[in-house]
Amino acid sequence: MCINDAAGLLKMFIRDLPTPLFTMEYLPAFITLVEKISKIKLQLQALHLLIMLLPDANRDIAKALLNFLKKVVSNEEKNKMSLWNVSMILAPNLFISKGKTANHEEMKAAAPTAHIVRLLIRYQDILWTVPSFLISQVRKMNEAASSNNKKQLIFDKSVRKLLRRKTMERERPERREVLLHCDVPEGVIRVYAPLHSKVSMAIQLNSRTKAKDILARFQCENSHETTENAKIHNQSLYEIGGNIGEHCLDPDTYMLDVYHVNPQAEWILKPKTS
């Protein structure tokens, strides 16, 4: 198969989807973010939210497609396919329904949708995680709600078991000073790992400490545990309580920044939920 045949097959696949990849439902919103918002930063924030609203299947296909298109554009000198060319060619296929003849309004949308495709290709690396500004809004909402009505968090079975264990340990005088939060020094967090043989560890944070560093510490401390236990070796660090509810941290998250934003949080290692 030659390159032209492969390109034609890709366009046909996208064009023949039952509904547009970015859906007719959200087309007006995509157009509005270009026509009504002038600043790129605000356009990206709006685009980020729209991507999160897409159905899972659409979002997964879009992610794979945009990753491929980024590679195509990176080889512009060889294939003559610039970011502009790629966006103009593919935008109609991504936003217009199967077999539908473009009407006047959709023709007018050609330029805005091409601009959206350019944004998607150029800034795709930041579009597939929950945006930081949204997490900040969630924190503020939780802080406001907790000031009026403090809600009890609901933990999964392993976390509840861990908390019962913590309560029992706090009742032991010889352990009390170690476990009480008020005695934990500034910049030190206690991370709990109910599935490990070593169920907790105090960790001093610095400006370079990332979530993956904490995971590595526990893996090192519990290196004698069997590698067959997938639950133990496939865990994530969770920020629980305080002003966030429950938040699975990206491995590259800088822990000191999160600690300063939410010093009352619990830090739990547990398998990532799908």
Backbone as CSV, one residue per row, in Angstrom:
resi,resn,N_x,N_y,N_z,CA_x,CA_y,CA_z,C_x,C_y,C_z
1,MET,0.850,-1.196,0.000,0.000,0.000,0.000,0.886,1.246,0.000
2,CYS,0.614,2.168,-0.930,1.407,3.389,-1.000,0.906,4.401,0.027
3,ILE,1.678,5.468,0.182,1.344,6.484,1.183,-0.006,7.128,0.887
4,ASN,-0.267,7.411,-0.388,-1.530,8.056,-0.751,-2.728,7.165,-0.432
5,ASP,-2.569,5.859,-0.670,-3.657,4.929,-0.351,-3.922,4.895,1.149
6,ALA,-2.840,4.891,1.935,-2.987,4.867,3.393,-3.673,6.133,3.888
7,ALA,-3.281,7.277,3.318,-3.901,8.543,3.715,-5.380,8.563,3.348
8,GLY,-5.688,8.053,2.148,-7.088,8.004,1.730,-7.915,7.083,2.604
9,LEU,-7.326,5.960,3.013,-8.032,5.017,3.883,-8.317,5.640,5.246
10,LEU,-7.348,6.394,5.762,-7.549,7.058,7.052,-8.678,8.080,6.962
11,LYS,-8.672,8.886,5.910,-9.734,9.881,5.738,-11.096,9.206,5.594
12,MET,-11.135,8.095,4.867,-12.401,7.390,4.674,-12.910,6.821,5.998
13,PHE,-11.991,6.289,6.797,-12.385,5.748,8.104,-13.014,6.836,8.970
14,ILE,-12.365,7.995,9.009,-12.877,9.094,9.838,-14.201,9.607,9.285
15,ARG,-14.264,9.757,7.968,-15.467,10.311,7.335,-16.661,9.371,7.475
16,ASP,-16.410,8.052,7.498,-17.503,7.078,7.524,-17.917,6.657,8.928
17,LEU,-17.379,7.308,9.941,-17.857,7.026,11.293,-19.341,7.381,11.392
18,PRO,-20.116,6.647,12.192,-21.561,6.927,12.295,-21.870,8.370,12.683
19,THR,-21.043,8.933,13.526,-21.173,10.347,13.898,-19.786,10.970,13.838
20,PRO,-19.699,12.289,13.682,-18.382,12.928,13.642,-17.585,12.626,14.905
21,LEU,-16.287,12.559,14.751,-15.432,12.216,15.886,-15.626,13.188,17.044
22,PHE,-15.790,14.472,16.733,-15.978,15.472,17.781,-17.448,15.815,18.000
23,THR,-18.341,15.034,17.411,-19.792,15.034,17.619,-20.478,16.327,17.170
24,MET,-21.656,16.163,16.587,-22.461,17.314,16.189,-22.963,18.074,17.416
25,GLU,-23.143,17.352,18.514,-23.667,17.974,19.730,-22.778,19.115,20.214
26,TYR,-21.458,18.913,20.110,-20.539,19.917,20.641,-19.961,20.841,19.570
27,LEU,-20.378,20.653,18.310,-19.856,21.509,17.245,-20.077,22.995,17.532
28,PRO,-21.287,23.418,17.964,-21.461,24.850,18.268,-20.498,25.352,19.347
29,ALA,-20.224,24.499,20.333,-19.299,24.915,21.402,-17.884,25.056,20.867
30,PHE,-17.468,24.128,19.999,-16.136,24.229,19.398,-16.012,25.519,18.581
31,ILE,-17.055,25.828,17.811,-17.021,27.040,16.987,-16.990,28.286,17.866
32,THR,-17.790,28.270,18.927,-17.868,29.431,19.811,-16.531,29.743,20.466
33,LEU,-15.797,28.704,20.854,-14.532,28.969,21.548,-13.528,29.667,20.634
34,VAL,-13.686,29.501,19.317,-12.804,30.201,18.375,-13.319,31.608,18.100
35,GLU,-14.632,31.723,17.898,-15.199,33.006,17.483,-15.358,33.994,18.637
36,LYS,-15.586,33.492,19.844,-15.878,34.376,20.972,-14.698,34.560,21.930
37,ILE,-13.697,33.695,21.835,-12.559,33.775,22.757,-11.307,34.071,21.945
38,SER,-10.641,35.150,22.275,-9.486,35.568,21.471,-8.156,35.072,22.030
39,LYS,-8.058,34.925,23.345,-6.790,34.529,23.950,-6.585,33.020,23.834
40,ILE,-5.398,32.638,23.382,-5.087,31.221,23.188,-5.222,30.441,24.492
41,LYS,-4.771,31.022,25.600,-4.834,30.322,26.884,-6.268,29.964,27.242
42,LEU,-7.186,30.906,27.044,-8.591,30.645,27.351,-9.206,29.677,26.342
43,GLN,-8.772,29.763,25.086,-9.240,28.797,24.092,-8.843,27.379,24.490
44,LEU,-7.607,27.236,24.959,-7.126,25.911,25.358,-7.879,25.388,26.575
45,GLN,-8.208,26.268,27.509,-8.972,25.837,28.676,-10.353,25.333,28.256
46,ALA,-11.000,26.072,27.361,-12.314,25.648,26.875,-12.203,24.347,26.079
47,LEU,-11.169,24.253,25.254,-10.958,23.045,24.459,-10.697,21.842,25.362
48,HIS,-9.946,22.074,26.425,-9.646,21.020,27.393,-10.934,20.449,27.984
49,LEU,-11.850,21.323,28.345,-13.119,20.882,28.930,-13.974,20.143,27.906
50,LEU,-13.980,20.614,26.665,-14.761,19.942,25.625,-14.222,18.537,25.352
51,ILE,-12.910,18.393,25.356,-12.316,17.067,25.154,-12.751,16.117,26.266
52,MET,-12.822,16.628,27.497,-13.246,15.792,28.618,-14.704,15.360,28.492
53,LEU,-15.516,16.150,27.783,-16.940,15.831,27.633,-17.203,14.783,26.556
54,LEU,-16.241,14.539,25.686,-16.449,13.578,24.605,-16.666,12.171,25.160
55,PRO,-17.426,11.346,24.457,-17.536,9.931,24.857,-16.156,9.276,24.885
56,ASP,-16.004,8.273,25.722,-14.695,7.637,25.896,-14.114,7.148,24.573
57,ALA,-14.944,6.491,23.760,-14.450,5.945,22.491,-13.960,7.064,21.573
58,ASN,-14.722,8.152,21.493,-14.317,9.283,20.654,-13.006,9.879,21.144
59,ARG,-12.894,10.015,22.458,-11.686,10.616,23.021,-10.462,9.733,22.778
60,ASP,-10.635,8.423,22.896,-9.509,7.509,22.681,-9.041,7.544,21.226
61,ILE,-10.005,7.545,20.301,-9.644,7.611,18.878,-8.973,8.944,18.567
62,ALA,-9.517,10.020,19.115,-8.933,11.344,18.877,-7.498,11.410,19.388
63,LYS,-7.256,10.828,20.538,-5.900,10.852,21.101,-4.919,10.131,20.192
64,ALA,-5.306,8.940,19.722,-4.424,8.179,18.830,-4.217,8.910,17.508
65,LEU,-5.292,9.477,16.972,-5.201,10.187,15.693,-4.310,11.419,15.800
66,LEU,-4.488,12.192,16.851,-3.697,13.418,17.007,-2.224,13.110,17.232
67,ASN,-1.955,12.028,17.922,-0.562,11.619,18.110,0.078,11.282,16.762
68,PHE,-0.686,10.601,15.914,-0.195,10.278,14.573,0.009,11.546,13.742
69,LEU,-0.957,12.453,13.791,-0.858,13.683,12.995,0.320,14.552,13.439
70,LYS,0.621,14.510,14.718,1.788,15.261,15.203,3.068,14.726,14.567
71,LYS,3.142,13.405,14.411,4.307,12.806,13.762,4.353,13.174,12.279
72,VAL,3.180,13.227,11.647,3.130,13.631,10.235,3.671,15.045,10.075
73,VAL,3.200,15.954,10.915,3.622,17.357,10.828,5.114,17.501,11.134
74,SER,5.628,16.674,12.031,7.048,16.767,12.386,7.958,16.387,11.218
75,ASN,7.391,15.717,10.215,8.161,15.343,9.023,7.768,16.195,7.811
76,GLU,7.423,17.434,8.071,6.947,18.331,7.014,7.950,18.481,5.875
77,GLU,9.228,18.500,6.189,10.237,18.693,5.141,10.224,17.560,4.121
78,LYS,9.824,16.372,4.564,9.801,15.224,3.653,8.450,15.057,2.965
79,ASN,7.371,15.271,3.723,6.051,14.972,3.155,5.258,16.212,2.723
80,LYS,5.810,17.404,2.984,5.168,18.670,2.597,3.827,18.894,3.297
81,MET,3.596,18.166,4.382,2.341,18.311,5.115,2.584,19.173,6.354
82,SER,2.311,20.452,6.208,2.474,21.379,7.326,1.282,21.262,8.272
83,LEU,1.403,21.892,9.415,0.295,21.905,10.369,-0.952,22.506,9.725
84,TRP,-0.759,23.558,8.954,-1.879,24.204,8.267,-2.535,23.244,7.268
85,ASN,-1.731,22.576,6.457,-2.278,21.665,5.447,-3.057,20.517,6.087
86,VAL,-2.476,19.920,7.113,-3.133,18.790,7.775,-4.466,19.221,8.375
87,SER,-4.480,20.375,9.014,-5.716,20.834,9.659,-6.805,21.139,8.635
88,MET,-6.444,21.743,7.517,-7.440,22.082,6.498,-8.014,20.831,5.837
89,ILE,-7.185,19.805,5.668,-7.639,18.579,5.011,-8.547,17.758,5.926
90,LEU,-8.191,17.671,7.207,-8.902,16.758,8.101,-10.075,17.389,8.840
91,ALA,-10.067,18.687,9.031,-11.124,19.322,9.831,-12.534,18.978,9.349
92,PRO,-12.832,19.044,8.038,-14.201,18.710,7.605,-14.601,17.282,7.954
93,ASN,-13.653,16.355,7.888,-13.963,14.960,8.198,-14.202,14.743,9.687
94,LEU,-13.637,15.586,10.515,-13.759,15.419,11.960,-15.026,16.045,12.524
95,PHE,-15.619,16.985,11.781,-16.740,17.737,12.343,-18.041,17.623,11.550
96,ILE,-18.039,16.951,10.388,-19.247,16.854,9.568,-19.717,15.406,9.524
97,SER,-21.024,15.203,9.591,-21.595,13.861,9.674,-21.338,13.042,8.418
98,LYS,-21.404,11.725,8.584,-21.212,10.774,7.486,-22.204,11.032,6.357
99,GLY,-21.661,11.140,5.155,-22.499,11.242,3.973,-23.299,12.517,3.866
100,LYS,-23.015,13.481,4.711,-23.808,14.709,4.709,-23.146,15.763,3.833
101,THR,-23.946,16.414,3.022,-23.432,17.503,2.205,-23.345,18.759,3.054
102,ALA,-22.195,19.376,3.032,-21.988,20.546,3.877,-22.902,21.683,3.446
103,ASN,-23.636,22.255,4.397,-24.470,23.404,4.093,-23.671,24.688,4.296
104,HIS,-24.359,25.814,4.121,-23.663,27.102,4.186,-23.033,27.332,5.557
105,GLU,-23.770,26.979,6.618,-23.254,27.194,7.968,-22.010,26.346,8.227
106,GLU,-22.028,25.114,7.714,-20.879,24.246,7.933,-19.680,24.692,7.106
107,MET,-19.950,25.268,5.934,-18.855,25.823,5.144,-18.213,26.992,5.885
108,LYS,-19.046,27.794,6.548,-18.515,28.908,7.334,-17.677,28.400,8.506
109,ALA,-17.989,27.191,8.964,-17.267,26.636,10.111,-15.928,26.028,9.715
110,ALA,-15.617,26.002,8.421,-14.391,25.341,7.970,-13.143,25.961,8.595
111,ALA,-13.063,27.287,8.562,-11.876,27.958,9.107,-11.764,27.776,10.622
112,PRO,-12.856,27.985,11.391,-12.751,27.762,12.839,-12.380,26.327,13.205
113,THR,-12.970,25.351,12.510,-12.655,23.962,12.850,-11.211,23.618,12.491
114,ALA,-10.701,24.205,11.411,-9.293,23.987,11.069,-8.389,24.564,12.157
115,HIS,-8.779,25.713,12.691,-8.013,26.306,13.794,-8.038,25.389,15.015
116,ILE,-9.191,24.788,15.276,-9.305,23.865,16.408,-8.381,22.665,16.217
117,VAL,-8.359,22.123,15.003,-7.486,20.973,14.732,-6.022,21.357,14.929
118,ARG,-5.664,22.565,14.532,-4.279,23.015,14.750,-3.961,23.076,16.248
119,LEU,-4.906,23.584,17.038,-4.702,23.625,18.490,-4.579,22.216,19.061
120,LEU,-5.427,21.322,18.583,-5.419,19.947,19.085,-4.092,19.251,18.800
121,ILE,-3.568,19.465,17.608,-2.300,18.821,17.246,-1.142,19.448,18.013
122,ARG,-1.117,20.765,18.060,0.026,21.469,18.659,0.080,21.296,20.172
123,TYR,-1.082,21.295,20.829,-1.104,21.285,22.295,-1.667,19.981,22.864
124,GLN,-1.608,18.907,22.098,-2.250,17.669,22.529,-1.681,17.115,23.829
125,ASP,-0.429,17.417,24.138,0.194,16.835,25.329,-0.482,17.270,26.622
126,ILE,-1.215,18.380,26.602,-1.846,18.857,27.838,-3.345,18.575,27.879
127,LEU,-3.874,17.906,26.861,-5.327,17.779,26.739,-5.895,16.477,27.290
128,TRP,-5.063,15.575,27.776,-5.570,14.254,28.144,-5.534,13.995,29.641
129,THR,-5.353,15.028,30.425,-5.432,14.906,31.879,-6.416,15.950,32.395
130,VAL,-6.857,15.763,33.623,-7.753,16.764,34.219,-6.976,18.067,34.373
131,PRO,-7.469,19.165,33.807,-6.709,20.420,33.839,-6.528,20.947,35.250
132,SER,-5.378,21.570,35.484,-5.057,22.066,36.822,-6.044,23.130,37.283
133,PHE,-6.528,23.961,36.347,-7.467,25.004,36.761,-8.784,24.394,37.241
134,LEU,-9.150,23.225,36.699,-10.378,22.573,37.137,-10.189,21.958,38.522
135,ILE,-9.018,21.369,38.759,-8.721,20.829,40.090,-8.748,21.948,41.126
136,SER,-8.211,23.116,40.757,-8.231,24.258,41.677,-9.663,24.670,42.007
137,GLN,-10.531,24.654,40.990,-11.930,24.997,41.233,-12.595,23.981,42.158
138,VAL,-12.267,22.713,41.965,-12.828,21.673,42.830,-12.380,21.886,44.273
139,ARG,-11.101,22.222,44.445,-10.592,22.475,45.800,-11.364,23.624,46.456
140,LYS,-11.572,24.704,45.710,-12.272,25.865,46.266,-13.714,25.513,46.627
141,MET,-14.363,24.740,45.755,-15.739,24.338,46.039,-15.808,23.463,47.284
142,ASN,-14.854,22.548,47.409,-14.848,21.668,48.580,-14.569,22.438,49.862
143,GLU,-13.663,23.412,49.778,-13.357,24.215,50.957,-14.575,25.024,51.391
144,ALA,-15.303,25.574,50.405,-16.501,26.347,50.730,-17.579,25.455,51.341
145,ALA,-17.721,24.259,50.770,-18.746,23.345,51.284,-18.411,22.857,52.684
146,SER,-17.134,22.587,52.923,-16.748,22.041,54.227,-16.895,23.066,55.341
147,SER,-16.840,24.353,54.995,-17.007,25.383,56.019,-18.441,25.429,56.535
148,ASN,-19.399,24.988,55.722,-20.805,24.978,56.125,-21.249,23.615,56.650
149,ASN,-20.771,22.595,56.009,-21.228,21.250,56.385,-20.116,20.255,56.115
150,LYS,-19.389,19.910,57.150,-18.269,18.992,56.998,-18.798,17.592,56.713
151,LYS,-18.411,17.088,55.570,-18.920,15.787,55.148,-17.891,14.693,55.415
152,GLN,-18.393,13.580,55.847,-17.509,12.441,56.092,-17.163,11.767,54.775
153,LEU,-15.875,11.524,54.579,-15.425,10.875,53.357,-15.742,9.382,53.389
154,ILE,-16.049,8.858,52.216,-16.312,7.428,52.087,-15.097,6.775,51.439
155,PHE,-14.453,5.913,52.174,-13.258,5.247,51.667,-13.605,3.825,51.228
156,ASP,-12.795,3.282,50.382,-12.992,1.894,49.989,-12.572,0.966,51.127
157,LYS,-12.795,-0.299,50.941,-12.619,-1.262,52.019,-11.205,-1.261,52.580
158,SER,-10.213,-1.182,51.703,-8.830,-1.233,52.182,-8.468,0.001,52.989
159,VAL,-8.998,1.166,52.587,-8.696,2.397,53.320,-9.384,2.390,54.680
160,ARG,-10.628,1.905,54.727,-11.321,1.826,56.016,-10.583,0.900,56.973
161,LYS,-10.073,-0.195,56.427,-9.303,-1.117,57.260,-8.058,-0.434,57.797
162,LEU,-7.418,0.349,56.937,-6.220,1.078,57.348,-6.535,2.075,58.450
163,LEU,-7.646,2.797,58.312,-8.003,3.799,59.313,-8.315,3.154,60.663
164,ARG,-8.935,1.982,60.629,-9.170,1.273,61.892,-7.850,0.905,62.550
165,ARG,-6.893,0.500,61.723,-5.577,0.148,62.256,-4.892,1.371,62.855
166,LYS,-5.040,2.509,62.172,-4.449,3.743,62.694,-5.053,4.112,64.050
167,THR,-6.384,3.934,64.160,-7.050,4.264,65.422,-6.529,3.398,66.558
168,MET,-6.357,2.116,66.263,-5.839,1.209,67.289,-4.424,1.596,67.693
169,GLU,-3.617,1.989,66.718,-2.236,2.352,67.022,-2.167,3.646,67.829
170,ARG,-3.088,4.560,67.573,-3.083,5.820,68.311,-3.404,5.609,69.786
171,GLU,-4.090,4.507,70.073,-4.430,4.225,71.460,-3.241,3.678,72.249
172,ARG,-2.166,3.343,71.542,-0.964,2.875,72.223,-0.101,4.074,72.586
173,PRO,0.148,4.313,73.838,0.904,5.513,74.246,2.258,5.617,73.587
174,GLU,2.930,4.472,73.409,4.282,4.540,72.865,4.304,4.924,71.398
175,ARG,3.151,4.814,70.692,3.107,5.162,69.280,2.424,6.490,69.020
176,ARG,1.812,7.063,70.042,0.950,8.220,69.842,1.694,9.397,69.225
177,GLU,2.883,9.674,69.704,3.607,10.842,69.225,4.001,10.703,67.767
178,VAL,4.176,9.474,67.315,4.578,9.260,65.931,3.419,9.447,64.979
179,LEU,2.236,9.033,65.421,1.130,8.947,64.489,0.252,10.184,64.416
180,LEU,0.197,10.975,65.454,-0.686,12.133,65.420,-0.196,13.156,64.410
181,HIS,-1.126,13.682,63.595,-0.752,14.639,62.559,-0.122,15.896,63.125
182,CYS,-0.555,16.285,64.320,-0.044,17.530,64.872,1.440,17.437,65.188
183,ASP,1.959,16.207,65.288,3.366,16.036,65.606,4.226,15.832,64.366
184,VAL,3.607,15.790,63.195,4.376,15.607,61.967,5.003,16.941,61.578
185,PRO,6.320,16.991,61.400,6.984,18.261,61.074,6.497,18.841,59.751
186,GLU,6.699,20.127,59.587,6.341,20.816,58.349,7.096,20.205,57.175
187,GLY,6.376,19.960,56.087,7.005,19.402,54.896,7.178,17.899,54.924
188,VAL,6.670,17.252,55.971,6.749,15.787,56.073,5.340,15.221,55.951
189,ILE,5.177,14.226,55.109,3.883,13.554,54.994,4.040,12.099,55.403
190,ARG,2.958,11.532,55.910,2.961,10.103,56.211,2.104,9.414,55.162
191,VAL,2.721,8.525,54.426,2.052,7.810,53.342,1.682,6.417,53.838
192,TYR,0.441,6.030,53.586,-0.056,4.733,54.032,-0.233,3.799,52.841
193,ALA,0.180,2.554,53.027,0.100,1.549,51.964,-0.445,0.256,52.558
194,PRO,-1.761,0.120,52.654,-2.355,-1.026,53.345,-2.046,-2.377,52.721
195,LEU,-1.648,-2.396,51.446,-1.364,-3.676,50.795,0.087,-4.117,50.975
196,HIS,0.927,-3.239,51.505,2.332,-3.573,51.705,2.566,-4.114,53.112
197,SER,3.684,-4.811,53.271,4.046,-5.278,54.606,4.427,-4.102,55.497
198,LYS,5.072,-3.089,54.911,5.332,-1.845,55.633,4.213,-0.887,55.275
199,VAL,3.278,-0.707,56.216,2.021,-0.050,55.865,2.091,1.465,55.900
200,SER,3.138,2.048,56.448,3.221,3.506,56.455,4.674,3.941,56.463
201,MET,4.888,5.176,55.990,6.243,5.714,55.931,6.165,7.237,55.976
202,ALA,6.971,7.848,56.830,7.076,9.306,56.871,8.109,9.739,55.835
203,ILE,7.732,10.695,55.005,8.601,11.125,53.911,8.773,12.639,53.954
204,GLN,10.020,13.069,53.993,10.338,14.498,53.950,10.291,14.979,52.503
205,LEU,9.469,15.966,52.243,9.326,16.489,50.889,10.310,17.621,50.643
206,ASN,10.763,17.712,49.407,11.514,18.888,48.981,10.985,19.323,47.619
207,SER,11.569,20.344,47.055,11.028,20.918,45.817,11.123,19.969,44.632
208,ARG,11.918,18.901,44.757,12.091,17.970,43.635,11.326,16.659,43.816
209,THR,10.720,16.449,44.965,10.036,15.183,45.229,8.785,15.043,44.365
210,LYS,8.713,13.948,43.630,7.548,13.662,42.795,6.807,12.444,43.345
211,ALA,5.577,12.277,42.887,4.772,11.142,43.339,5.462,9.819,43.018
212,LYS,6.107,9.750,41.861,6.763,8.500,41.477,7.954,8.185,42.383
213,ASP,8.557,9.209,42.993,9.653,8.965,43.927,9.148,8.254,45.180
214,ILE,7.945,8.627,45.619,7.359,7.984,46.795,6.996,6.536,46.482
215,LEU,6.451,6.307,45.295,6.153,4.939,44.876,7.426,4.096,44.860
216,ALA,8.507,4.689,44.360,9.781,3.966,44.295,10.301,3.637,45.689
217,ARG,10.104,4.554,46.646,10.544,4.304,48.019,9.855,3.075,48.601
218,PHE,8.552,2.992,48.401,7.811,1.848,48.934,8.209,0.558,48.226
219,GLN,8.416,0.633,46.923,8.823,-0.566,46.198,10.184,-1.055,46.678
220,CYS,11.066,-0.114,46.980,12.389,-0.479,47.484,12.286,-1.091,48.879
221,GLU,11.493,-0.475,49.750,11.348,-0.964,51.115,10.675,-2.332,51.164
222,ASN,9.829,-2.593,50.171,9.087,-3.854,50.152,9.544,-4.748,49.004
223,SER,10.820,-4.649,48.658,11.342,-5.387,47.506,11.284,-6.895,47.690
224,HIS,11.142,-7.353,48.929,11.090,-8.794,49.173,9.735,-9.392,48.827
225,GLU,8.728,-8.524,48.600,7.397,-9.039,48.302,7.366,-9.645,46.909
226,THR,6.527,-10.632,46.715,6.502,-11.376,45.458,6.047,-10.496,44.312
227,THR,6.709,-10.643,43.190,6.356,-9.851,42.010,5.035,-10.295,41.407
228,GLU,4.534,-11.464,41.809,3.268,-11.935,41.255,2.083,-11.136,41.767
229,ASN,2.268,-10.436,42.882,1.158,-9.673,43.441,0.982,-8.383,42.647
230,ALA,0.121,-8.436,41.636,-0.040,-7.291,40.730,-0.594,-6.079,41.445
231,LYS,-1.428,-6.307,42.455,-2.016,-5.180,43.170,-0.947,-4.342,43.857
232,ILE,0.078,-5.002,44.370,1.128,-4.286,45.083,2.014,-3.512,44.118
233,HIS,2.280,-4.086,42.964,3.230,-3.476,42.036,2.556,-2.612,40.972
234,ASN,1.274,-2.425,41.082,0.564,-1.573,40.123,-0.337,-0.615,40.894
235,GLN,0.303,0.247,41.679,-0.437,1.163,42.533,-0.149,2.611,42.156
236,SER,-1.024,3.481,42.628,-0.858,4.915,42.437,-0.964,5.600,43.791
237,LEU,-0.445,6.813,43.845,-0.535,7.607,45.069,-1.781,8.479,44.997
238,TYR,-2.598,8.399,46.044,-3.844,9.157,46.095,-3.768,10.238,47.169
239,GLU,-4.285,11.388,46.822,-4.498,12.485,47.765,-5.965,12.411,48.180
240,ILE,-6.219,12.186,49.467,-7.584,11.953,49.933,-7.905,12.913,51.076
241,GLY,-9.054,13.552,50.965,-9.511,14.416,52.047,-9.004,15.838,51.912
242,GLY,-9.161,16.582,52.992,-8.804,17.996,52.927,-9.765,18.723,52.013
243,ASN,-9.247,19.267,50.907,-10.109,20.056,50.019,-10.324,19.414,48.651
244,ILE,-10.072,18.098,48.522,-10.152,17.505,47.186,-11.061,16.295,47.095
245,GLY,-11.415,15.648,48.186,-12.187,14.410,48.077,-11.238,13.253,47.859
246,GLU,-11.039,12.865,46.610,-10.065,11.828,46.276,-9.471,12.137,44.913
247,HIS,-8.149,12.156,44.826,-7.464,12.567,43.600,-6.267,11.659,43.366
248,CYS,-6.291,10.929,42.255,-5.158,10.087,41.871,-4.081,10.982,41.262
249,LEU,-2.902,10.976,41.851,-1.841,11.888,41.427,-1.067,11.325,40.244
250,ASP,-0.775,12.193,39.300,0.102,11.823,38.193,1.498,11.532,38.749
251,PRO,2.194,10.527,38.210,3.528,10.193,38.734,4.504,11.362,38.755
252,ASP,4.328,12.332,37.847,5.252,13.466,37.780,4.794,14.669,38.598
253,THR,3.770,14.476,39.422,3.292,15.565,40.274,4.353,15.936,41.313
254,TYR,4.603,17.229,41.464,5.523,17.700,42.502,4.769,17.738,43.827
255,MET,5.206,16.901,44.760,4.449,16.670,45.981,4.405,17.882,46.902
256,LEU,5.467,18.655,46.946,5.487,19.796,47.854,4.428,20.822,47.456
257,ASP,4.204,20.976,46.152,3.172,21.908,45.683,1.788,21.445,46.134
258,VAL,1.521,20.144,45.983,0.215,19.613,46.390,0.057,19.701,47.904
259,TYR,1.137,19.417,48.627,1.104,19.478,50.093,0.743,20.883,50.572
260,HIS,1.327,21.903,49.947,1.039,23.280,50.354,-0.408,23.665,50.047
261,VAL,-0.950,23.120,48.950,-2.338,23.423,48.588,-3.320,22.695,49.497
262,ASN,-2.950,21.486,49.936,-3.872,20.662,50.718,-3.126,19.968,51.864
263,PRO,-2.709,20.719,52.874,-1.895,20.138,53.957,-2.648,19.150,54.838
264,GLN,-3.978,19.141,54.783,-4.764,18.247,55.632,-5.065,16.904,54.968
265,ALA,-4.524,16.679,53.797,-4.859,15.462,53.054,-4.235,14.223,53.684
266,GLU,-4.866,13.085,53.423,-4.268,11.775,53.682,-3.579,11.336,52.390
267,TRP,-2.515,10.550,52.515,-1.767,10.089,51.342,-1.771,8.568,51.361
268,ILE,-2.413,7.981,50.357,-2.656,6.540,50.344,-2.116,5.925,49.057
269,LEU,-1.424,4.796,49.188,-1.037,3.996,48.028,-2.054,2.882,47.851
270,LYS,-2.649,2.807,46.661,-3.606,1.741,46.394,-3.730,1.554,44.892
271,PRO,-4.271,0.415,44.455,-4.426,0.190,43.012,-5.310,1.247,42.389
272,LYS,-4.945,1.655,41.185,-5.711,2.677,40.477,-7.003,2.089,39.962
273,THR,-8.103,2.780,40.240,-9.398,2.312,39.756,-9.578,2.725,38.318
274,SER,-10.242,1.881,37.540,-10.449,2.169,36.112,-11.580,3.153,35.925
